[in-house]
Amino acid sequence: MADYFKGKRVLVTGAGQGIGRAIAIDLWRAGAIVVALSRTRSHLESLQNEYPSITIVDVDVADWEKTRTVVESLGHFDALVNNAAVAICQPFLECTPDAYDLMSNVNVKSIINISQVVAKKMIENNTKGAIVNISSQASKAALKDHTIYSASKAGLDAITRAMALELGPYGIRTNAVNPTVTMTAMAQVGWSDPEKADAMLSKIPLGRFAQVSEVSDVVLYLLSDKASMINGVELPIDGGFLAT
């Protein structure tokens, strides 16, 4: 599978830290020409300091017009990973319009925006490309204080299916992955409280949270030719959480 990525241009959004950073690094290690996009310049500079050949681009994907202009300027890509997202946890009775607007802009609208630009260039270049959207188990199951976030990720799943349907005839595959809690540096802090962690772990048959590499490995598989007949899938990476 590693040879497949050599020389291929891949755009990874939300690549400054966490899952997106790991995916960008793993793609680079597989020989891909990686463009890492994120809102926070310092996170991107840290990535580039470690991997100088990774191109970095800072833009707030919530800004439709600026993002579109920036992505159009980046040229043609063979693959795209839509990882950029924001999560604001609020109880249902306290959900706010501002939180809804932000999560809608980043978690839903930006995926449509960026994917339109990338897919159009794939079609123009007759590229049989692949797109992976990073969703969440929250799109499939009710989680406390996740009303708006869950709705945004359910919307992303629906977008994934529509993209698979409409881009498939051009040879462009679109899939999503739906991880459980994944142990990024941020998650290790956020889920360090045993009471909070145990409540979630009790619902996961494998009895643990996902490691970042376990998500990245699946994303690279879906982007590769090994997954050439997989299109429109929303793949849980959850240790059986959704099976219970």
Salt bridges, closest charged atoms under 4 A:
ASP3 OD1 - LYS6 NZ 3.36
ASP26 OD1 - ARG29 NH1 3.76
GLU45 OE2 - ARG41 NE 3.38
GLU50 OE2 - ARG21 NH2 2.96
ASP58 OD1 - ARG41 NH1 2.77
ASP145 OD2 - LYS144 NZ 3.45
ASP157 OD2 - LYS140 NZ 3.36
GLU214 OE2 - ARG208 NH2 2.74
GLU234 OE1 - LYS140 NZ 2.19
GLU234 OE2 - ARG161 NH1 2.75
